[in-house]
Amino acid sequence: MATQMKPYVKLASTLASVGLGIFLIERFGLSELTKNGSLHIDGTILSLMVLAPVVLIIAAALVFMIGKMRRL
């Protein structure tokens, strides 16, 4: 018998996966830029690149916690 994932678990795992993916791409991209010696990124863009994965992972945790509480 196959178990189905609850919708809030799917949403939380998607948000967390996207957040971690963005974080890994960002880390790889910045390391490649520093190897070439050309790190000229606007401060606003750099801040968004750092904050977006954190916000997505926090959102995933909130979705999971709220979904779990509503299902009790």
TAUR-V732554 format. One record per residue. N is the residue number from 1. SS is DSSP state (2 for helix, 1 for strand, 0 for the rest). PSI is psi in whole degrees, -180 to 180 (NA if undefined). Layout:
N_SS_PSI / N_SS_PSI
This chain:
1_0_122 / 2_0_133 / 3_0_140 / 4_0_142 / 5_0_142 / 6_0_151 / 7_2_-38 / 8_2_-29 / 9_2_-40 / 10_2_-46 / 11_2_-45 / 12_2_-42 / 13_2_-35 / 14_2_-46 / 15_2_-45 / 16_2_-42 / 17_2_-43 / 18_2_-43 / 19_2_-46 / 20_2_-37 / 21_2_-45 / 22_2_-41 / 23_2_-45 / 24_2_-41 / 25_2_-41 / 26_2_-45 / 27_2_-44 / 28_2_-45 / 29_2_-43 / 30_2_-35 / 31_2_-36 / 32_2_-37 / 33_2_-38 / 34_2_-27 / 35_2_-39 / 36_2_-12 / 37_0_16 / 38_0_78 / 39_0_89 / 40_0_77 / 41_0_136 / 42_0_144 / 43_2_-36 / 44_2_-44 / 45_2_-42 / 46_2_-40 / 47_2_-42 / 48_2_-37 / 49_2_-31 / 50_2_-39 / 51_2_-33 / 52_2_-48 / 53_2_-38 / 54_2_-44 / 55_2_-41 / 56_2_-40 / 57_2_-39 / 58_2_-40 / 59_2_-39 / 60_2_-43 / 61_2_-42 / 62_2_-43 / 63_2_-44 / 64_2_-46 / 65_2_-44 / 66_2_-41 / 67_2_-40 / 68_2_-40 / 69_2_-38 / 70_2_-26 / 71_2_-10 / 72_0_NA
